[in-house]
Amino acid sequence: MKTVNQETQDFSIKSLESTFNKLSNAYKTMTEKGSNTTLVKKRRNAVKIGLESLKGAWNEKVFSYDEETILASIEVLQSLIPSIEKQIAKANEGSSQKTLNERRLIALKLSIESLENRLK
């Protein structure tokens, strides 16, 4: 994995933790309402695995997922990128929403790279 400065590492981990928490809250709410949670559950799990992969690569944390799980996570994470790119394009220049989504996009791309490196 390419060298990533500490600031980028920090905001990437925070961004993925925030995304995971939002998906966890959405999952809980949807479960209580009896809604279909399949997509939210897939996304939440993929973000969790991507986050664990980055933490493992940067902070020497344990990472133990099989190839099939890693491949599925990569696919789900990649599917999130187009909608985030659309949100970035719509956001006003310099807005907190634009910054948040730009950081989320970087974090997702780094987590995908980290997961792909685990398959080599």
N, C-alpha and C positions, 0 to 999 in steps of 0.2 A: 504494500500500500504506500502511496506517495506520502511524503512528509507533510504533515498538517500542523500549523502553528497552534499554540495552546489556546488562544482566543477562539479559533474556529472549532477546536475540539470541545471547548466549554459550551459555546452556544449550540453546537450540534447535539450534544448530549442533552442540554436543557430543552431544546426544541423537540427532540424525540420523546423525552419524558413528558412534556406538555401534551404532545399529540397522543401519547399512550393514555394519559389521564383523561383527556377529552373523549377518546374512544371508549374507555372503561365506563365513564359516566353515561355516555350514549347507550352503551350495552345494557347497563343497569336500568336506565329509564325505559328502554325499549322492551326489556324483559318484563318489567312491571306492567307495561301496557299490553303485553301479549303480542307485540309486533315481531316480525321476522328479523332475527338477529344474525343471520348467517354472514352477511357481508361485513357488518361491523365487527363481528368476532374474528373473521379472517384478517381484517385490517389491523385490529388490535394485536393479534398474535404476531403478525408480520412485523409491525413496528417494534414490539417487544424483542423479537429475535434480532432485528437490525440494531437496536439499541445495545443489546447484550454483546453483539459482535463488535461494535465500536468500542465499548468498554473493555472488552477482552483484548482488542488490538492495542488500545492506548494505555490502559491501566492494568494490564496483565491479570484480568479477571478470567475465571473459568468459562469456557464456552463449549457446550457439548450437544450439538444437534446433528442429526443424520443428513445425508445429502439430499434426500427427498424433501425434508422439511426446509432446508436452506433454499432449494430451487423454488419451492412453492412461495416462500417468503420474498424472494427476489421478484418473482412474477407479480405478486400483490403490490409490493413497494413501487415497482415500475408503473403499475396501473394508476398510481396516485399522482404521478408527475404531471400529466397533461392538465388536470384540473387546477393544480397549484400554479402552473405556468399561466393559465387563463386568468386566475385571480391576480397574479402579479401584473399582467398586462392591463387589467382594469383598474388597479389601485393607483391612487394619486402619487406622484413622485415625492419621495421624502416622507410619506405617511408611515405610521407605525405598522399598519396592516401590510404594506409593501415590504418593509424590513422583516417582519415576522415570517411572511411567506417566502422571501428570498432565503432566509436562514433555514426554513423548513425544507426548501428545495435542495440546498447544499447538504443538509443533514441526511436527507433521503438518498441522494446520490452517493455520499460517502458510505452510508450503511450498505447500499447495494454493492459498491466496490469491495467493501470489507467482506461481505458474504461471498462474493465471487472469488475472492482470494482464498477463501477457506475450501473451495472446491478444487484448487490446483494441487 
